[in-house]
Amino acid sequence: MIRKTRKIRKLRGSRTIGGGSSKKRRGAGHRGGRGMAGGHKHMWSWIVKYDPNHYGKYGFKRPQKTIYNFKPVNLAFLDEKLDDLVVQGLATKEKGKIVLDVTQLGYNKVLGKGKINKPVIIKSPKFSESAVRKIEEAGGKAETI
């Protein structure tokens, strides 16, 4: 027959609720220590069975100073904002071309998504190949800082 009620309901009226002598359930000694205590001693078989990779080092974490964080910007965004940037003074006009340094805008790489319609000289630490091609096709220049 399937048990309809939980076993604990049946045991509530008793003094020790199925734990043997009342002394036995007293401290953490009843469970062999707290947490992972005894991992190298009396809990070793548990470690081997259920957590075999618990000890030792695994993998490699790169030092943060070696990781270069890209903050990219697309050509479509620059093309859209060029006139506003000239008005704000973040870009300048020289000999019919607009000169723009993307590091002043907080970016460090130019990507080639979208089109650029005006001849622009863009200065940046990094460019994608497609960005360089599109800038030069529009009559501009990509200068690496």
N, C-alpha and C positions, 0 to 999 in steps of 0.2 A: 504494500500500500504506500502511496506517495504521502510524505509528511506534509500536512496542510499548514501547520504553523512552524515558525522557526524554533530551533532547539533552545535558544536562549530564553524564550518565553516560558518554557517548561522548567528551566533551571533557576528562575528568578527567586523563588521562595526559599531555595536552599542557602546554606551559609557560605559555601565556597564556590558555588556555581561550576562544579565539575573540574576544579583545579587541584583536587587532592587536598592535602593538609593546608591549612591557611598560611603556614610558614613558607610553603614551597613557592608561592607566586610572588614573594615579597620584593626582591630587588632585581637588578639586571643580571644577576648570577643565574637566575632561572632560565635566561635565554643565552647564556654564555658570554655575556658582556654586551656593551652598547655599540651599535653601529657595526663597523668592520673589525671590531676587536677580535683577535685570534686568527686573523687572516693568514698568518704564517705558522700558526700552531693548530689549535683544535678545529678551526673552520677551514683548514686547507682543502679538504675534499670538496667542500662547497665551492671554493674558489675555482678549483680545477674543473668542476662540472658546469657551473653557471656563469662564471666570469673569468675565462682563461686569459684574457688580455688585460687583466687588472694591473699587473705589475709591468714595469718597463716603459720605455719611451717609444712613441710611434710617430712617424711623419716628420715634417720639417716646417718650421715657421720662419718665413723670410723676415729679415730685419726691416723695420719700417722705413729707415732712411734709404734703403735700396729700391723702394717701390715708388715709381713715378706716377703721380696722379694726373690723369688727363682731364682737362676742362675744355671740351671741344665746342666749336661753333660752326654752323653751316653757312655756306655761301648765300643761300636764299635769305637767311636772317640778316646777314650783312647788307645784301642788296636792298632789302626792304627798309633798313634803318639808316642807310648812308646819308640821306639828306638831313635827317634829324641829328646825326652825329656831327655833321659839319656845323650846324646851327649851334649845337651845344659846345663846340670847340674841341671835341675828342678826335676829330679828323680835320685835315687841312687840304686846301686846293693848291696844287703847284703845277704850272704849265698845262692846264686843262685836265689834269688827273688828280684824283682824290688820294691822299696818303693817309693810311689808317694803321695804327699799331693796336693789335687785338689784346696785348697784355694790359693796356690801359682799361680795357673793358672787363678784365678778369678772366680772359681765356688764354689757353696756351697751345691750341691746335686748331687748324682750319680744315674742315671736311668739305667734300665736294657735292653735297646734296643741294639741288636746286640750280638756278642759273644766276649769272651775274651779267648785267647789261651794260655797265659803264666801265671805262678803263680805270682800274684802281690799282694802286701800289699797296699791297698788304704786307705788313711786317708781323712775323710770328715765329716762335721757337720751332714749331713743327707744322708740316703741311701733308695732306694726303696727295697721292699722285693725281687723282681726278681733280682735286682742287687747283693744283698748279696748272694742269692742262686747261681748265675752264677759265682761270684768271688770264692766262696768256692768250687764249682765243678771243677774249673780250678786249684785248689790247693793253692789258695791265701787266703787273709784275709781282711775283711772290718772293719776298726777301726773307731769308732765314736769319733770325737774330742770334 
